[in-house]
């Protein structure tokens, strides 16, 4: 729960509005970083505000479970998805009207997402906030024009990374930068035994959805080079997703273990000696943020989202280059002094830029501004 500066904002909000819920709307069918963001936000603010999370009937059970555990009530809308079907928009509008929220906060995976929720919020004339997690660059001019039109109707738009804010401003959308934040993950002392990893192994691992975006195929191909440079390195990947069949073949060929999804991925992360982040594109990825908090050095790719997270607290190489990735991971795995130096930098960077409290505080300020407040928002670092 946020304290200090937030108490000032909350004290000025009329009591009747403070008692009305904030409606969080997501039309995603899978569970990923955008849904983790929602759960983090609820967990930080649930002590002060009530949250109603509205999801589609095809949303994963993990999304509902995480949001409920964080403190939100969850409602499902039949047919709610990325494509704006009229009946789903009407159902969503009716649900939101009955809830009478103080704010409707739409969680958009990318700039083309969330249109049904935006239309429903506009129909009931409630203050509207939209968070955009990715800026896709391969969309048609017509689709970009539609996205710009929809986002300009919001009272406030949050971009989770500088590159996303710049992209949205190119669509004439006045986006506010609120960087993602995460709590410090909790370590589990016996996790290596649970995973069947030797205590003296140097554990190199990645965590994330098994999709082309995340570049796990590149990590698999990099594994032999990692072990050439660090003989006792073990390479693992935590996650599930549509690329699993292809990755199983690569993992077996190159000696990488696929550990599947794990609800306690944060504890597994704390057991890593090096985090591999071979993504092809990102917004502001959450796992590397958690790695900074945990003091786990990062080797990632030279893409804007990872540059924004890592700074000088890790090593970045070209995307889609197994040789470069393997060389960087192997060299770091073999150099404990360098790992310790990067871990110290990472913790300092995370404490400055990527705390969950800071994210919640700045988001709360955006809510108040969207609802017509005159108090200035919290500064966005």
C-alpha positions, 0 to 999 in steps of 0.5 A, a space after each residue: 500500500 502506498 503511503 506518505 505523498 499518496 495520503 495527501 491525494 487521498 485526503 482531498 478526494 471526496 468520500 463518496 468517490 473514494 468508496 466507488 470502485 476503480 474498474 480495471 478492464 482487460 480483454 486479454 485471453 492469455 496471462 503475461 506481463 500486462 496482467 502481472 502489472 494489473 495484479 501489482 497495481 491492485 496489491 499496492 492500492 487495494 488498502 485504499 481503493 476498491 477494485 473491480 477487475 472485468 475480464 473476458 470469459 476466455 481470460 485465463 484462470 491465472 489472471 482471475 486468480 492473481 487479481 483476486 489474490 491481490 484484492 480485486 473482485 473479478 467479473 467476466 463478460 461473455 465475448 469480450 475480446 480484442 475485436 469489438 463485438 457489439 454485444 460484448 461492448 453492450 454487456 461491458 457497458 451494462 456491467 460498468 454502469 451497474 458498478 458506477 466506478 470512479 475510474 475505468 482503467 483499460 489495460 491494453 497490451 498494445 496500442 491497438 488493444 482495448 477498443 471494446 473497453 474504450 467504447 464501453 467507457 465512453 458510452 457510460 461517460 466515466 473518466 477513462 484511463 488507458 495503459 499501453 504496454 507495447 507499441 507495435 510498429 508493423 500496423 497499417 496506417 488505417 489501424 494506427 489511425 483508429 488506435 489514435 482516435 480511440 486513445 485520444 478519447 481517454 482522459 489519460 493514457 499511461 505509457 509504461 516505457 519512454 519508447 511507447 510514450 514517443 510512439 503514442 505522441 506520434 499518434 497525437 496522444 498525450 501519453 504520461 510515462 509511468 514506468 512499470 514497477 515490481 516488488 522485490 521477489 522472495 528467495 526460496 533457500 531450497 529451490 535448487 534442490 527442488 529444480 534438481 540443479 547442483 548447488 555448485 552449478 552456475 545457473 543461467 536461466 530465462 523466464 517468460 512466455 514461450 513465444 517468438 517474441 521472447 527469443 528462447 530459440 536463440 537462447 537454446 542455440 547459445 547454450 553450447 557456447 555458454 558451456 564452452 566458457 563456463 563448464 559448470 553452467 546449467 541453462 533453464 527456461 521457465 514458462 509455457 506458451 505456443 512455441 513449446 513444441 518447437 522449443 522442446 526439440 531445440 532444448 533437447 538438442 542443445 541441452 537446455 531444460 524447459 521447466 514449464 510454468 511456475 507460480 513461484 517464478 520469482 523464487 526461481 529467479 532469485 536462484 539464477 546466477 545470470 538472467 538471459 533475456 533474448 527478446 526480439 521486442 519488449 515494452 518495459 519487461 517485468 522479469 528483468 526488473 525483478 532481476 535487478 531487485 534480486 541482484 541477478 545480473 542480466 544479459 539481454 538484447 539491444 532493444 529499446 525496452 531492455 535498454 530502458 531497464 538494464 542501463 549499465 547494470 547488465 550486458 546487451 548484445 544484438 538480437 537474434 545472434 546466438 553466438 553473441 548471446 552465448 559469448 556474453 552469457 558464458 563470460 559472465 557466468 565464468 566471472 563471479 566478480 563481474 556478476 557481483 558488480 552488476 548485481 550491486 548496480 542493479 539493486 540501486 537502479 531498481 530502487 531508484 526507478 522500478 519500485 511497485 510503490 512508485 508505480 502505484 503512486 504515479 498511477 494514483 496521481 493519473 487517476 485523480 487528474 483524469 477524474 478532474 483533480 487540480 492537484 499536480 501529478 506525482 513526478 514521472 522519473 
